[in-house]
Amino acid sequence: MKVTHIIAFILLVIGGLNWLLFAFGWNLVSAIFGAGSTLSDAIYILIGLAAIWEAVMHGKQCKMCTTK
């Protein structure tokens, strides 16, 4: 579970940075992998799945949330 959590966290950071850059008119994922490419679509899907994973599993994995 720890490896999955780390991978999901990294993907969420990439997604968050991409949204920040997108607000300024630049898309990081499209710049690296090409706009509309299958690889870009796969990256977006992985980032979305990571967000779902973290939303569901966060309470069980976060030490700050589980500490009483």
C-alpha positions as CSV (number, residue, x, y, z in Angstrom):
1,M,0.0,0.0,0.0
2,K,2.9,2.4,0.7
3,V,4.2,2.2,-2.9
4,T,0.7,2.8,-4.3
5,H,0.3,5.8,-1.9
6,I,3.7,7.3,-3.1
7,I,2.8,6.8,-6.8
8,A,-0.6,8.3,-6.3
9,F,0.9,11.3,-4.4
10,I,3.5,11.9,-7.2
11,L,0.8,11.8,-9.8
12,L,-1.3,14.2,-7.8
13,V,1.6,16.6,-7.5
14,I,2.2,16.4,-11.3
15,G,-1.5,17.0,-11.9
16,G,-1.6,20.0,-9.5
17,L,1.4,21.6,-11.1
18,N,-0.1,21.1,-14.5
19,W,-3.3,22.8,-13.4
20,L,-1.2,25.7,-12.0
21,L,0.7,26.1,-15.3
22,F,-2.5,25.7,-17.3
23,A,-3.9,28.7,-15.4
24,F,-1.1,30.7,-17.0
25,G,-1.7,29.3,-20.4
26,W,0.8,26.4,-20.5
27,N,0.0,22.7,-20.4
28,L,2.9,20.7,-19.0
29,V,1.6,17.2,-20.0
30,S,0.9,18.3,-23.6
31,A,4.2,20.0,-23.8
32,I,6.1,16.9,-22.8
33,F,4.0,14.2,-24.4
34,G,2.2,16.0,-27.2
35,A,-1.4,17.4,-27.3
36,G,-4.0,14.8,-27.9
37,S,-1.6,11.9,-27.9
38,T,-2.5,8.5,-26.5
39,L,0.3,8.9,-24.0
40,S,-1.1,12.2,-22.8
41,D,-4.5,10.6,-22.4
42,A,-2.9,7.8,-20.4
43,I,-1.2,10.3,-18.1
44,Y,-4.5,12.2,-17.5
45,I,-6.2,8.9,-16.7
46,L,-3.5,7.9,-14.3
47,I,-3.7,11.2,-12.6
48,G,-7.5,10.9,-12.3
49,L,-7.2,7.4,-10.9
50,A,-4.6,8.6,-8.4
51,A,-6.9,11.4,-7.2
52,I,-9.7,8.8,-6.7
53,W,-7.3,6.5,-4.9
54,E,-6.1,9.3,-2.5
55,A,-9.6,10.5,-1.9
56,V,-10.7,7.0,-0.8
57,M,-7.6,5.9,1.0
58,H,-6.4,9.2,2.6
59,G,-8.0,8.7,6.0
60,K,-6.4,5.3,6.4
61,Q,-2.9,6.3,5.2
62,C,-2.4,9.8,6.6
63,K,-0.6,9.9,9.9
64,M,-1.9,13.3,10.7
65,C,-5.5,12.3,10.1
66,T,-5.3,9.0,12.1
67,T,-3.5,10.5,15.1
68,K,-5.8,11.2,18.0
